[in-house]
Amino acid sequence: MPALTDGFTSLDPIPGPKKYDLYAIGTGRPLILVHEMTGVTQATIELARDLADEGFRVYLPVLFGDFPQPDGLGPKVRAVTHVCLSREFHLLSTEQTSPITDWLKSVTRWVADQHPERKVGLIGMCLTGGFVLVMMLALQAGVVVVCQPSIPLALSGRARRSYGLSAQDVTAAQAHRPALPILALRYARDVICPRERLEQIGTDFPRAQVIHLPGGPWPMSHATLTDQRSAHATQLVLSFLRQHL
């Protein structure tokens, strides 16, 4: 039986003050897939493999944890604990961009340099959902998919509208390639990513497509492309990527 990570290639570290692992799979249109708060889970690996099968070269940065993250509750709890304690992520601030995005912008520039004749796709999910809106500052051409951005924690009205970027970075993103295609989606009953958050993205980026997906496999489903993936969400994202990449 093939190993879960068969087909993935470990790439040289991206230059910078900190080193994180980067993997890739597939050939074709370049796409950066940034994992969720629970790390590079089996569901994330399967998503990357499915995207590669659809004709994309998928780059998978590993921000913390193992590749792949072992199954079970324990590894997920450890991953969430790491994020809560790390200075690389701002879980509560409505006015600060997480420092880890500096490295992710470096990854974005590097991938764009590897594919000079291609647009680059970005997918952020959960913890990293809003990160792609600042990563796009490193792109001249591309497409952005924002999936259920979960930070900052929705503990106030202001936090429910924030998607984890500083006002300066939001302004820069608005000014940079204002026609860059953006798709933002969440499950309609998701309490981790509130409705107001995606509506604010739609306000800040008027050309963005904002979609509140009905249902989901669980009563309050959150992970649109991984643990609670729906065929509807997958097809929406694939159609969007095919149209714009």
LOLO-774778 format. One record per residue: x negated, y, z of N, C-alpha, C, CB in turn; residue number from 1; residue in one letter. Coordinates in steps of 0.2 Angstrom, whole numbers, plus 2048, in hexadecimal, padded with zeros to 3 digits. Atoms other than C-alpha are relative to their C-alpha. Glycine has a CB too. Example, Ala and Ser with C-alpha at 12.3 -4.5 7.8 and 13.67 -1.06 7.14 Angstrom:
<kenus>
npx,npy,npz,capx,capy,capz,cpx,cpy,cpz,cbpx,cbpy,cbpz,seq,type
7FC,7FA,800,7C2,7EA,827,7FC,806,800,805,800,806,1,A
804,7FA,7FF,7BC,7FB,824,804,805,803,7FE,802,7F9,2,S
</kenus>
This chain:
<kenus>
npx,npy,npz,capx,capy,capz,cpx,cpy,cpz,cbpx,cbpy,cbpz,seq,type
7FC,7FA,800,800,800,800,7FC,806,800,805,800,806,1,M
805,7FA,800,7F8,811,7FB,801,804,807,803,804,7FA,2,P
800,7FC,7FA,7F3,81C,809,804,807,7FF,7F8,802,802,3,A
7FC,7FA,800,7FD,82C,80D,7FC,805,7FC,802,802,807,4,L
804,7FB,803,7EF,837,807,7FD,7FE,7FA,7FB,802,805,5,T
803,802,807,7EA,82E,7F7,802,805,7FB,803,7F9,7FE,6,D
7FF,7FB,805,7E8,83A,7E9,7FE,807,802,807,800,7FE,7,G
802,7F9,7FE,7E3,849,7F4,7F8,800,800,803,801,807,8,F
807,7FE,800,7D2,851,7F2,7FE,805,805,7FE,802,7F9,9,T
802,7FB,7FB,7C9,85A,800,7FB,805,7FD,7FC,7FC,806,10,S
804,7FB,803,7C2,86A,7FA,7FB,804,804,805,806,7FD,11,L
805,7FD,7FC,7B3,874,800,804,806,803,7FA,803,7FB,12,D
7FD,7FB,7FD,7B7,881,80D,800,807,7FD,7FD,801,807,13,P
7FF,7F9,803,7BD,892,808,7FB,805,804,807,803,800,14,I
805,7FC,7FC,7AF,89F,80D,804,805,804,7FC,804,7FB,15,P
7FC,7FC,7FB,7B4,8A9,81C,7FD,7FF,807,807,7FF,800,16,G
802,801,7F9,7B1,8AB,82F,802,7FA,803,802,806,804,17,P
7FD,806,7FD,7BB,89C,833,801,7FA,7FA,806,801,804,18,K
7FF,805,805,7BC,88B,82A,806,7FC,801,7F9,7FB,800,19,K
7FA,805,800,7CC,881,827,7FF,7FC,7FA,806,804,800,20,Y
800,805,806,7CE,872,81C,805,802,7FB,802,7F9,803,21,D
7FC,7FF,806,7D6,873,80B,800,7FA,7FC,7FE,806,7FC,22,L
7FF,806,804,7DD,865,801,804,802,7F9,803,7FA,804,23,Y
7FC,7FF,806,7E4,863,7EF,802,7FA,7FD,7FC,805,7FB,24,A
7FE,806,803,7EE,857,7E5,804,802,7FA,805,7FC,804,25,I
7FC,7FE,806,7F5,857,7D3,7FC,804,7FB,806,803,802,26,G
803,7FC,805,7F1,860,7C3,806,805,7FE,7FD,7FC,7FB,27,T
7FB,7FB,803,7FA,86F,7BB,800,806,803,807,7FC,801,28,G
7FF,7F9,7FE,801,87F,7C1,7FE,800,808,808,802,7FF,29,R
802,7FF,7F9,7F9,885,7D1,805,802,805,7FA,804,801,30,P
7FB,7FF,7FB,803,885,7E1,7FD,7FF,807,806,7FB,7FF,31,L
802,801,7F9,7FE,888,7F3,806,7FF,805,7FC,807,802,32,I
7FA,802,7FB,809,87F,800,7FD,801,807,802,7F9,7FF,33,L
802,7FF,7F9,807,885,812,804,7FD,805,7FF,808,801,34,V
7FC,805,7FC,80C,879,81F,804,804,806,7FC,7FB,803,35,H
7FC,7FD,7FB,818,87C,82E,7FD,7FF,807,807,7FC,800,36,E
803,800,7F9,815,87D,841,7FE,7F9,802,805,803,805,37,M
801,807,7FE,815,86A,843,7FA,7FD,7FC,806,7FC,7FF,38,T
807,802,803,805,869,838,802,7FD,7F9,7FD,7FB,804,39,G
7FF,803,806,803,85F,828,802,7F9,801,7F9,7FF,7FC,40,V
7FC,806,7FE,810,852,82C,800,7FB,7F9,806,801,803,41,T
7FF,804,806,814,843,821,805,803,7FB,803,7F9,802,42,Q
7FB,7FC,805,823,84D,81A,7FC,805,7FC,805,803,804,43,A
803,7FB,804,817,85B,815,7FC,7FC,7FA,7FB,804,804,44,T
804,804,805,80B,84E,80C,805,7FE,7FA,7FD,7FA,803,45,I
7FC,802,805,81A,847,803,803,805,7FC,806,7FC,803,46,E
7FE,7FA,804,820,858,7FE,7FB,802,7FB,802,806,804,47,L
805,7FE,804,80F,85C,7F7,7FF,7FB,7FA,7F9,800,804,48,A
801,806,805,80E,84B,7EE,806,801,7FA,800,7F9,803,49,R
7FA,7FF,805,820,84E,7E6,7FF,806,7FC,806,801,804,50,D
801,7FA,804,81B,860,7E0,7FA,7FE,7FB,7FE,806,805,51,L
805,802,805,80B,858,7D8,803,7FC,7FB,7FA,7FD,804,52,A
7FD,804,805,816,84C,7CF,804,804,7FB,804,7FA,804,53,D
7FC,7FC,805,820,85A,7C8,7FC,805,7FC,805,804,805,54,E
804,7FD,804,811,861,7C0,7FC,806,803,803,803,7FA,55,G
804,7FA,7FC,808,86D,7CD,7FA,7FD,803,805,803,805,56,F
806,801,7FC,7F7,86D,7D4,801,803,807,7F9,802,7FD,57,R
7FE,7FE,7FA,7FB,86E,7E6,7FA,801,805,806,7FC,804,58,V
805,7FF,7FC,7EF,876,7F2,803,800,807,7FC,807,7FF,59,Y
7FD,801,7F9,7F2,872,805,7FB,802,805,803,7F9,801,60,L
804,7FE,7FA,7E9,87C,812,802,7FD,806,800,808,801,61,P
7FE,803,7FA,7E8,874,823,7FE,805,805,7FC,7F9,801,62,V
801,7FB,7FC,7EA,881,830,7FE,7FE,807,806,805,801,63,L
801,803,7FA,7E9,876,83F,802,7F8,800,803,803,806,64,F
7FE,807,7FF,7EA,863,844,7FD,7FC,7FB,808,800,7FE,65,G
803,805,804,7E6,854,83A,803,800,7F9,800,7F9,803,66,D
7FD,801,807,7E8,850,827,800,7F8,7FF,7FC,804,7FB,67,F
7FA,7FD,7FE,7F4,848,828,801,800,808,806,7FC,7FD,68,P
7FE,800,7F9,7FC,84B,839,803,7F9,802,805,806,802,69,Q
7FD,807,7FE,800,83A,842,808,801,801,7FD,7FD,806,70,P
7F9,800,7FF,812,836,843,802,800,808,804,7FA,7FD,71,D
7FE,800,7F9,81B,838,854,801,807,803,7FB,7FC,804,72,G
7FE,7FA,7FD,821,845,860,7F9,803,803,805,7FF,806,73,L
806,7FD,7FC,810,847,869,7FC,804,7FB,7FC,7FA,802,74,G
804,7FC,804,806,84D,85A,804,807,7FE,7FE,7FD,7F9,75,P
7FC,7FA,801,814,85A,856,800,805,806,807,7FE,7FE,76,K
800,7FC,7FA,814,860,868,7F9,803,800,802,7FC,806,77,V
807,7FD,800,801,862,867,7FF,806,7FB,7FB,7FB,7FF,78,R
801,7FB,805,802,86C,857,804,806,802,803,7FD,7F9,79,A
7FC,7FA,7FD,810,878,85E,7FC,803,805,807,7FE,802,80,V
804,7FD,7FA,805,87A,86E,7FA,804,7FD,7FE,7FA,804,81,T
806,7FD,803,7F6,87E,863,802,807,7FD,7FD,7FC,7FB,82,H
7FE,7F9,803,800,88C,85A,801,805,805,806,7FE,7FB,83,V
7FE,7FB,7FA,807,893,86A,7FA,803,803,804,7FC,805,84,C
806,7FD,7FD,7F5,895,871,7FB,803,7FC,7FD,7FA,804,85,L
805,7FD,804,7EC,89A,862,801,807,7FE,800,7FC,7F9,86,S
800,7F9,802,7E7,8AC,85E,801,801,7F9,7FA,803,803,87,R
7FF,7FF,807,7E9,8A9,84C,807,801,7FE,7FD,7F9,7FC,88,E
7F9,800,801,7FC,8A9,84D,804,805,805,804,7F9,800,89,F
7FC,7FB,7FB,808,8B7,854,807,7FD,800,7FF,807,7FD,90,H
7F9,803,800,818,8AE,859,805,804,802,800,7F9,804,91,L
7FB,7FC,7FD,820,8BC,862,800,807,7FD,7FF,800,807,92,L
801,7F9,802,81A,8CC,85A,804,801,7FA,7F9,802,7FF,93,S
7FC,7FE,806,826,8D5,84E,7FC,805,7FC,806,803,802,94,T
804,7FB,804,818,8E1,848,7F9,7FE,7FF,800,806,805,95,E
806,803,801,809,8D6,846,800,7FA,7FB,7FC,7FF,806,96,Q
801,805,804,803,8CB,838,7FB,7FB,803,7FE,802,7F9,97,T
805,805,7FD,7FB,8BB,83E,7F9,800,7FC,803,7F9,7FF,98,S
807,800,803,7E8,8BB,83B,7FE,7FA,7FB,7FB,800,806,99,P
802,806,804,7E8,8AA,833,802,802,7F8,804,7FA,802,100,I
7FF,7FE,807,7EF,8B3,823,7FA,803,7FD,806,805,800,101,T
806,7FE,803,7DE,8BA,820,7FD,7FB,7FC,7FB,804,805,102,D
803,806,803,7D7,8A9,81C,805,7FE,7FA,7FF,7FA,805,103,W
7FB,803,805,7E7,8A4,812,800,805,7FA,807,800,803,104,L
801,7FB,806,7E4,8B4,807,7FA,7FE,7FD,800,807,802,105,K
806,802,803,7D3,8AE,804,801,7F9,7FC,7FA,7FE,805,106,S
7FE,806,804,7DA,89D,7FF,803,802,7FA,804,7FB,804,107,V
7FC,7FE,806,7E6,8A5,7F3,7FC,803,7FB,805,806,802,108,T
805,7FE,805,7D8,8AF,7EB,7FC,7FB,7FD,7FC,806,803,109,R
804,805,803,7CE,8A0,7E9,804,7FC,7FB,7FD,7FB,806,110,W
7FC,804,805,7DC,896,7E1,801,804,7FA,806,7FE,804,111,V
7FF,7FC,806,7E0,8A4,7D5,7F9,800,7FC,802,807,802,112,A
807,800,804,7CD,8A5,7D0,7FF,7F9,7FD,7FA,801,805,113,D
801,806,804,7CE,892,7CC,805,7FF,7FA,801,7FA,805,114,Q
7FB,800,805,7DD,895,7C1,801,807,7FD,806,7FD,802,115,H
800,7F9,802,7D9,8A5,7B8,806,802,7FB,7FA,803,7FD,116,P
7FB,800,805,7E6,8A2,7AA,807,7FF,803,7FE,7FC,7FA,117,E
7F9,802,7FD,7F4,89D,7B6,802,805,806,7FF,7F9,803,118,R
7FD,7FD,7FA,800,8A5,7C2,7FF,7FB,806,808,802,7FF,119,K
801,804,7FA,7FF,89E,7D4,806,800,804,7FA,802,804,120,V
7FA,800,7FC,80E,898,7DE,7FE,7FF,808,804,7FA,7FE,121,G
801,800,7F9,80F,89A,7F1,806,7FD,803,7FE,807,803,122,L
7FB,802,7FC,81A,890,7FD,7FE,800,807,802,7F9,7FE,123,I
801,800,7F9,81B,894,80F,806,7FD,804,7FE,807,803,124,G
7FA,804,7FC,826,88A,81C,7FF,801,807,800,7F9,7FE,125,M
800,800,7F9,82B,88D,82D,7FB,805,803,7FF,7F9,804,126,C
806,7FC,7FD,81C,894,837,7FD,805,7FB,7FB,7FC,803,127,L
804,7FC,805,814,89A,827,805,803,7FA,7FB,7FB,7FC,128,T
7FC,7FD,806,824,89F,81D,7FF,807,7FE,807,7FF,803,129,G
801,7F9,802,821,8B1,81E,7F9,802,7FE,802,805,806,130,G
807,7FF,801,80E,8AF,81C,7FF,801,7F8,7FC,7FB,802,131,F
801,800,807,810,8AD,809,802,807,7FD,805,7FB,7FC,132,V
7FE,7F9,802,817,8BF,808,7FA,805,801,806,803,803,133,L
806,7FC,800,806,8C6,80D,7FA,7FC,7FC,7FE,801,807,134,V
805,804,804,7FC,8B8,804,801,803,7F9,801,7F8,800,135,M
800,7FE,807,803,8BF,7F4,7FC,806,7FE,808,801,7FE,136,M
804,7FB,801,7F9,8CE,7F6,7F9,7FE,7FC,7FE,804,807,137,L
806,803,803,7EA,8C3,7F0,802,7FE,7F8,7FD,7FB,804,138,A
7FE,803,807,7F4,8BF,7DF,801,806,7FC,806,7FC,801,139,L
7FE,7FB,805,7F5,8C9,7CF,806,7FD,7FD,7FA,800,7FB,140,Q
7F9,803,803,803,8BD,7C9,801,7FA,803,7FF,7FF,7F8,141,A
7FE,806,7FD,80C,8B0,7D1,808,800,802,7FC,7FF,806,142,G
7F9,801,7FE,81C,8AA,7DA,800,7FE,807,804,7FB,7FC,143,V
800,800,7F8,821,8AA,7ED,806,7FC,802,7FF,806,803,144,V
7FB,804,7FD,82C,89D,7F6,800,801,807,801,7F9,7FD,145,V
800,7FF,7F9,831,8A2,808,805,7FB,803,801,807,802,146,V
7FC,805,7FD,838,893,811,801,801,808,7FE,7F9,7FE,147,C
7FE,800,7F9,841,895,822,7FA,803,805,802,7FA,803,148,Q
805,7FD,7FB,834,8A2,82A,802,800,807,7FE,807,7FD,149,P
7FE,801,7F9,834,89E,83C,7FD,805,805,7FF,7F9,802,150,S
802,7FB,7FB,82A,8AC,844,801,807,7FE,7F8,7FE,801,151,I
800,801,7F9,82B,8B6,84E,806,7FD,802,7FF,807,803,152,P
7FB,804,7FD,836,8AC,859,806,805,801,7FE,7FE,807,153,L
7FA,7FB,800,848,8B4,858,803,801,807,805,7FC,7FB,154,A
7FE,7FF,7F9,849,8BA,86A,804,807,800,7FA,800,804,155,L
7FD,7F9,800,850,8CC,865,803,801,7F9,7FB,805,803,156,S
7FE,7FE,807,859,8D4,857,7FB,802,7FC,805,806,801,157,G
806,7FE,804,849,8DC,851,7FC,7FA,7FE,7FB,804,804,158,R
803,806,802,841,8CB,851,803,7FC,7FB,7FE,7FC,807,159,A
7FC,804,805,84F,8C3,848,7FF,803,7F9,808,800,802,160,R
801,7FD,806,84C,8CF,83A,7F9,800,7FD,802,807,800,161,R
807,800,802,839,8CE,83A,7FE,7F9,7FD,7FB,801,806,162,S
802,806,803,830,8C1,82F,7F8,7FF,801,802,7FF,7F9,163,Y
807,801,7FD,81F,8C2,838,7FA,804,7FC,7FE,7F9,7FF,164,G
805,7FC,803,816,8D0,82E,800,807,803,801,800,7F8,165,L
800,7F9,7FE,810,8E1,833,803,804,7FB,7F9,802,802,166,S
7FC,7FB,805,819,8F0,82C,7FB,802,7FA,802,806,804,167,A
805,7FE,805,808,8F4,823,800,7FB,7FB,7F9,801,803,168,Q
800,805,805,808,8E3,81B,806,7FF,7FC,7FF,7F9,803,169,D
7FA,800,804,81A,8E4,816,800,805,7FB,806,801,805,170,V
801,7FA,805,817,8F5,80E,7FC,7FE,7FA,7FE,806,803,171,T
805,802,805,808,8EE,805,803,7FB,7FB,7FA,7FD,803,172,A
7FD,805,804,812,8DF,7FF,805,802,7FB,803,7FA,804,173,A
7FB,7FD,805,820,8E9,7F8,7FD,804,7FA,804,805,805,174,Q
803,7FC,806,814,8F4,7EE,7FC,7FC,7FB,7FB,805,803,175,A
804,805,805,80A,8E5,7E7,804,7FC,7FC,7FB,7FC,805,176,H
7FC,804,805,812,8DE,7D8,807,7FF,802,7FC,7F9,7FF,177,R
7F9,800,7FE,824,8E3,7DC,804,7FB,7FC,802,807,800,178,P
7FC,804,803,82A,8D8,7CF,7FE,7F8,801,7FF,801,7F8,179,A
802,807,7FE,822,8C8,7D6,806,7FC,802,7FA,800,805,180,L
7FA,803,7FE,82F,8BB,7D7,800,7FD,807,802,7FA,7FB,181,P
800,803,7F9,834,8B6,7E9,807,7FC,801,800,806,805,182,I
7FA,804,7FE,840,8A8,7EF,800,7FF,807,801,7FA,7FC,183,L
800,801,7F9,845,8A8,801,806,7FC,802,800,807,804,184,A
7FA,804,7FF,850,89A,808,800,7FD,807,800,7FA,7FB,185,L
7FF,803,7FA,856,893,818,807,7FC,800,800,805,806,186,R
7FA,804,7FF,864,887,81E,805,805,804,7FF,7FA,804,187,Y
7FB,7FB,7FD,874,892,823,800,7FF,807,806,7FF,7FC,188,A
7FF,801,7F9,875,88A,834,7F9,800,804,804,7FA,802,189,R
807,800,7FD,862,88C,838,800,805,806,7FA,801,7FB,190,D
801,7FB,7FB,860,894,849,7F9,802,801,803,7FD,807,191,V
807,7FE,800,84D,895,848,7FE,805,7FB,7FB,7F9,7FF,192,I
801,7FB,805,84D,89F,838,807,803,800,7FD,7FD,7F9,193,C
7F9,7FD,800,85C,8AB,83B,802,803,7F9,801,805,805,194,P
7FE,7FD,806,866,8B2,82D,7FD,807,7FE,808,800,7FF,195,R
802,7F9,801,861,8C4,830,7F9,800,7FD,800,803,807,196,E
807,800,803,84F,8BF,82C,7FF,800,7F9,7FC,7FA,803,197,R
800,800,808,852,8BA,81A,803,806,7FD,803,7F9,7FE,198,L
7FD,7FA,803,85E,8C8,818,7FB,806,800,806,802,804,199,E
805,7FB,800,850,8D4,81D,7FB,7FF,7FB,7FC,800,807,200,Q
805,801,806,844,8CC,810,804,802,7FA,7FE,7F8,800,201,I
7FC,7FE,806,852,8CF,803,800,808,800,807,7FD,800,202,G
800,7F9,800,852,8E1,809,7FA,803,7FE,803,803,807,203,T
806,7FD,801,840,8E4,809,7FD,7FE,7F9,7FB,7FD,805,204,D
802,802,807,83E,8DB,7F8,806,7FF,7FC,7FB,7F9,800,205,F
7FA,800,803,84D,8DF,7EE,801,7FB,7FA,802,806,7FE,206,P
7FF,805,805,849,8D3,7E0,800,7F9,802,7FA,801,7FB,207,R
801,807,7FE,847,8C4,7EB,807,7FD,800,7FE,800,808,208,A
7FA,804,800,854,8B6,7EA,800,7FD,807,800,7FA,7FB,209,Q
7FF,803,7F9,85A,8B2,7FC,806,7FB,800,802,807,804,210,V
7FB,805,800,864,8A2,7FE,800,7FD,807,7FE,7FB,7FB,211,I
7FF,804,7FA,86C,89B,80E,804,7FA,7FE,805,805,804,212,H
7FE,806,802,86E,889,80A,806,7FD,804,7FA,7FB,800,213,L
7FB,803,7FC,87E,880,810,7FD,7FA,803,806,7FF,7FC,214,P
801,807,7FD,87D,871,81B,7F9,7FF,802,802,7FB,7FC,215,G
807,803,7FE,86D,867,81D,802,7FA,803,7FC,805,805,216,G
7FF,807,7FD,86B,855,823,802,800,807,7FA,7FC,7FF,217,P
7FF,7FF,7F9,86C,85B,835,804,806,802,7F9,800,804,218,W
7FB,7FB,7FE,879,866,83E,7FC,807,800,803,800,807,219,P
803,7FA,800,86C,874,840,7F9,7FF,7FC,7FF,803,807,220,M
806,802,803,85F,86F,833,7FB,806,7FF,801,7FD,7F9,221,S
805,7FA,801,84F,87A,831,7FB,7FF,7FA,7FC,801,806,222,H
805,801,804,842,872,826,803,7FE,7F9,7FB,7FB,802,223,A
7FC,801,806,849,874,814,7FC,7FC,7FB,801,807,7FD,224,T
804,804,805,83B,86B,80B,7FC,7FA,803,7FB,805,7FC,225,L
804,806,7FD,834,85F,818,804,7FC,804,7FA,803,804,226,T
7FC,804,7FB,83C,857,827,807,7FF,7FE,7FF,801,807,227,D
7F8,800,802,84E,85C,822,801,802,7F9,804,804,805,228,Q
7FF,7FE,807,84B,85D,80F,806,7FE,7FD,7FA,7FD,7FD,229,R
7FA,802,804,85A,85E,804,7FE,801,7F9,806,805,802,230,S
801,800,807,85B,85B,7F2,801,807,7FD,804,7FA,7FC,231,A
7FE,7F9,803,863,86C,7EF,7FA,805,801,806,802,804,232,H
806,7FC,7FF,854,875,7F7,7FA,7FE,7FC,7FE,800,808,233,A
806,802,804,847,86B,7EE,802,802,7F9,800,7F8,800,234,T
7FE,7FE,807,850,86E,7DD,800,808,7FF,807,7FE,7FE,235,Q
800,7F9,800,852,881,7E1,7F8,802,7FF,803,803,806,236,L
807,7FE,800,83F,882,7E4,7FD,7FE,7FA,7FC,7FD,806,237,V
803,802,806,83A,878,7D6,802,804,7FA,801,7F8,7FE,238,L
7FD,7FB,805,845,882,7CA,7FD,806,800,807,800,800,239,S
803,7F9,800,83E,892,7D0,7F9,800,7FE,801,802,808,240,F
807,801,801,82C,88C,7CF,7FF,7FF,7F8,7FD,7FB,803,241,L
800,801,807,82F,886,7BD,801,806,7FC,804,7FA,7FE,242,R
7FE,7FA,803,837,896,7B8,7FB,805,800,807,802,802,243,Q
804,7FA,7FF,82A,8A1,7BE,7F8,7FF,800,801,804,806,244,H
807,801,800,819,898,7BE,7FE,7FE,7F9,7FE,7FA,805,245,L
</kenus>
